[in-house]
Amino acid sequence: MTSMIGSTVLGYPRIGPDRELKRALESYWSGRSSEAELREEARRVRTDTWRTLADAGLDSVPGNTFSFYDQVLDTAVTFGAVPPRFSGLGLGPLDTYFAMARGADSAVPLEMTKWFDTNYHYLVPEIGPDTRFRLADRTPVEQYREALELGVATRPVLVGPVTFLLLSKPAEQAPEGFRPLDRLEDVLDAYAELLSELRDAGVEWIQLDEPAFAADRSESELDALRAAYRRLGELRERPRLMAAGYFGDLGEGLGVLASSPVEALGLDLVAGRSALERPAALYGLRDKTLVAGLVDGRNVWRTDLDAALTTAATLLGLAGEVAVGTSCSLLHVPYDVEAESGIDPQVKSWLAFARQKVDEVVTLGRALREGRDAVAGELAAASAAVADRMRAEGVRNHRAQERVASLRPEHARRTDYEARRRAQEESLRLPPLPTTTIGSFPQTAGVREARAAARTGGIDRAAYIRRMREEIAGVVELQERLGLDVLVHGEPERNDMVQYFSEHMEGFAATDQGWVQSYGSRCVRPPILFGDVARPEAITVEWAEYAQSLTDKPVKGMLTGPVTILAWSFVRDDQPLADTAAQVALAIRDEAGDLEAAGIRVVQVDEPALRELLPLRADHRRQYLDWAVEAFRLATSGVADSTQIHTHLCYSEFGDVIDAIVALDADVTSIEAARSRMEVLDDLNAVGFARGVGPGVYDIHSPRVPEAEEVADLLRAALKAVPAQRLWVNPDCGLKTRGYAEVESALHSMVGAAAAVRRSLR
């Protein structure tokens, strides 16, 4: 690697082009393979990544971007922030790491939440005054040497020290008022030790990511950033430092980093393009390298290379060197669009996945060095693709546009909640502390095989329906046997809660291999929303109606909300998100109405991504929350008072959207609460939330099966904040990723706990 950065990307997908790591992880967790086999598969994935990036012509290849689970968890382990409940288990290093992510025995896993405004989840480190920071794991050094053996000199990537501490939470025994950021000096000692070892290993550049400063930060947090990079920058023996910020404009953090003694600064000039409007903030880069993030790392549309190159040219006088990069890590997009055979060729021509984005970066870097003529063909092809997408016939649906244009405020309003509550009590006649689940049940190999066979023509429609009905009947029977009060059909027909709906609506394209990591081994295939959205026919009614025919208990119709469909898709960027959300909301509204007409008395419209899309800067949030809430209410306001509307929210910091949760006006809101021990209920009470609420009583992302008394303790804690007549009992999330044995045991504990606490209320 040269002393200059040149063209680069900030990170790359790590699950494997064919999800090789996912399968290796799940095989190891289930005991079917050894740690040595898992590590060997991980090595193959890393080798493939390094060779791909080097062969593509990048001037600087990122390293240390591989993870067995999560990069924030990796950082905690690297610097010794392992809580005693895990270090005391007597496990080896890898199993201790997995225990932190997934739990083990009585050790509850670390809390999980969203990585800024993405659908990626990270594990929240727990830090207290007694956390002993040190260089406890040398994986960054080892992986640098591993790549070097292949002839690739990488640029190790780490979560920056200030972002690491800002994303952490105080350990349970920490004194009141303690902040993880109070431990900055100690953390910097550990970072300094690692930088010294990396330098000794031959590393020329290291990348420290500080995306926390794309959000609003206090003066003390900015001071911490200033102190951290002054300290690291003034180290005598270290690699050159590249500080990278992404997911938006760094605001005042940009000036802090620009004036610090780092050698390079990576900026997101897609989501953070507003930084270009403040050239004075860039003046400090005149003796630095600016890595201009001009290729979008979050979405899948081809870059307008000509426009990006024009932007790059305007930066040449502001920095000592201008390099080209991605706006953020490519972790958030699929591997390779060339692996797709089922997408309409015209739509496919508009797309760039991770592999194509690398080529775009290389092209822009070459253009900066050699001039536009050197890449004239690539520039022309990109411009033609962008123009074709803007004028393509399939993008516009005049009926969908007219429906949105004709909307009036009353279309998004229901009658008074108290009137609805009385009508629902009469209709449903549920006991106190009613029990239910969030929707999905385990997706067995047989279910997945049946779906695949139906998709490829291996079985006909009639055989597929029979197979799905068998599964639904089993799920209903299990729930009745366990004693749940409001049942679900289990969603065996659904591959994913967003993808399934997108495949039944106009305006979407589906991928075959477009997998993106969500957390750990969990991957999703986000659909591509390229045009106006419409629902040609009912999507879920036949399955819910069949389930309801098998039981006298109410069965929930299960729908995905408009905000979540947008958040978990790659969305068109040629019209306001609010307009697209309204189109999706109308499709969901139609589906809710058809479920009600089929006799379904409870309809759940899930919005787990409500917090995810919240802008990182407070001054942009009101506009987003206004249209997001309006879209949900539009989707749910077409039913009668007696039809109970549920929603589900999960794995986020909810404090910033508490008012919006109230404004959704759902009759019942289920919410993640098990890992955080019901903390969210205090936030709800603080704003006077007076609807039904189902705080999750056990964590489905861990294989741990809770005892009934453990669940009962959580319910008793919840009853201190929520009266029994409004409290529901449910898991944190859907059950599709778990096995039936643990699901049955966990639900048995849950129902037993609810019954015991219910008896104590008499």
PyMOL commands that set and color helices and strands:
alter all, ss='L'
color gray80, all
select helices_A, chain A and resi 20-29+35-56+71-78+84-87+93-102+139-149+161-166+180-201+211-214+219-233+252-258+273-277+279-285+305-315+330-332+337-339+345-348+354-370+372-391+393-395+398-405+409-412+417-428+445-456+461-482+499-502+541-549+562-567+577-597+618-636+655-664+680-686+708-719+724-726+740-760
alter helices_A, ss='H'
color red, helices_A
select strands_A, chain A and resi 61-63+112-114+121-123+126-127+154-159+169-170+205-209+240-244+264-268+289-295+321-326+506-509+516-519+522-524+528-534+556-560+570-571+602-606+644-649+668-671+692-695
alter strands_A, ss='S'
color yellow, strands_A
deselect
rebuild
show_as cartoon
